[in-house]
Amino acid sequence: MIKRLQSWEGLLAAVLVVIFAFNALMTPEFLGIGNQINLFQLSIEKIIVALVMTLIIINAEIDLSVGSMMGLSACAFGYLFQNGIAPPVAIAVCLGIGVLGGAVNGWFITRVGLPSLVVTLATLIGFRGLARVMVEDRGIGDFPDWFDALGQKGLLGPIPFALIAFVLLFAVIYVVLERSGFGRKTYVIGSNRDVAEFAGIDTARHKMILFIASGAVSAFAGLLYAARVGAVRGDVALGFELDVITIVLLGGVSIFGGKGTLVGTLLSVLIVLNLRNGMALLNITGHIQTGVIGLLLIASVVVPRIRLTRAKAPKEASA
């Protein structure tokens, strides 16, 4: 128990308690059910993608194209709907686009051997370009009421569909990462790919599955964004990938792979959402909010490094 409290997750939990208590004291409306749901609702697409990004980074890879894939999926839905395609068919096509986009990333990374940073940076630009070609400078809206309701109205009481999807996806990915052979392989490959291949793990297939999942989840999140906003433009989800990666790294996932937990990502999500919500209720501008989140990201990289250095010092001294 003590070791858990001394872990990065324990530190995040303590920070979360402090932020939550501060917000509750400073703004009484913070504790309202409506505000708590709104807290998740305004960033639900990002935190959904952050779940699968956790797997990608633990596997020692990165996917910079998630924001652009969200935009491409949303714009493709708007384009298809505007051209008379039935919404259920359009949704299926958009999810297929996500799978295909993820497979393209995975193929160049696993078969061609290019770094994921380079490949997904290229597809970040490519997917965004396709989205802009589809809608140009127009905004497309007037979607069916049932589609808008998925993002704007409660499904179970005041709880929206997207929040339910987040909880279910978290449960599935948690089991996969912490309780399955696939999860153990994700850590092993992220720690040392050569050792994983020597042990007989098909690392190329494993990474391909992860990137396909990333594309599919990003496309799903893009559809949720279109439903929540009720319209799409070529700049949908622009820059979202940076927020997603910030959440994952703040959660304690090592950018070098092999370390991190989904619980850490969840705590990071709660910290970021509560911090932004509290600052918004105090009328603190968006630029300052972004700066504070940036400082948290820097701290998430620097503090573990300091702790690691201090942990090694006594061992080196005794040696």
Residue, then its C-alpha position, 0 to 999 in steps of 0.5 A: m500500500i505504501k509503495r503504491l502511494q509513493s508511485w507516480e499514480g499515488l502522486l497524481a491521486a494526491v494532486l487530483v485531491v488537492i485540485f478537486a478540493f480547491n475547485a469545490l471551495m472556490t466555486p460552489e457550482f463545481l460540485g453540481i451534477g451538470n457541471q461534472i458531466n459537462l467537465f467530461q463532455l467538452s473533452i470526451e473525444k480527446i480522452i477516448v483517444a488517450l486510452v488507445m494512445t496509452l497502448i501505442i506509447i507503452n509499445a514505444e511508438i507514437d501516433l501523431s495522426v489521431g487528431s487529423m483522423m478525427g477530423l477526416s472521419a467527421c468531415a467524411f460523415g458530413y460529406l457523405f450525408q450531404n450527398g444523400i448517403a444514409p447516416p448509418v452507412a456513412i458511419a460505417v464508412c467513416l469507421g472503415i476509413g479509420v481502420l484503413g488509415g490505421a493500417v496505412n500507418g502500421w504498414f509503413i511502420t512495420r513493413v517499410g521500417l519507417p519510424s512512427l514519428v515520421v509516418t504519422l507526421a506525414t499522415l497527420i498532414g495527409f488526413r487533414g488535407l483530405a478532410r479539407v478537400m471534402v468540405e473545403d471552407r464550408g460548414i456542414g450541419d443539419f444532421p438527423d436529430w438522433f445523431d445529434a442527440l448522441g453527442q448532446k443529450g443524456l442516454l442514461g439520465p443526464i449521462p451522454f452516450a460518449l461518456i458511457a462509451f469512454v467507461l466501456l472502452f476503459a474497461v476493455i483496454y484495462v483488461v487487455l493491458e493488465r490481464s491478457g497476453f496481448g498486454r504483456k507483449t505490449y510492455v515487452i515490445g516497448s521495453n526491448r523489441d529485439v528481446a521480444e522478437f528473440a522470444g518469438i513475438d510477432t512484433a510487426r503484427h502486434k504493432m499493426i493491430l495497435f495502429i489499426a485500433s488507433g485509427a478506428v478509435s480516432a474515427f469513432a471519436g471524430l463521429l462523436y465530435a460531429a454529433r456533439v457540435g452538430a456540424v463539421r468543418g475542415d479544421v475539426a479536432l485541429g491540434f487535438e493530438l497534442d492534448v492527447i499525448t500530454i494526457v498520456l505522458l502526464g499519466g506516467v507513460s514513458i515516451f521511450g516505451g515499456k512503462g505506464t498504466l491505464v490507471g495513470t492515464l485515467l488520473s491524468v484525465l481527471i487532473v486535466l479536466n478538473l484543472r481546466n474546468g476549475m480555471a474556466l469557472l474562475n474566468i481564467t483565459g484559455h491561453i493561461q489554461t494551456g500554459v498551465i497544462g504545458l507546465l504539467l507536461i514538463a513536470s511529468v517528464v522532469v519529475p520522474r527523471i529526478r526521482l530516477t536519478r536520486a534512486k540510482a545515486p545510493k546504488e552507485a555510491s555503494a558500488 
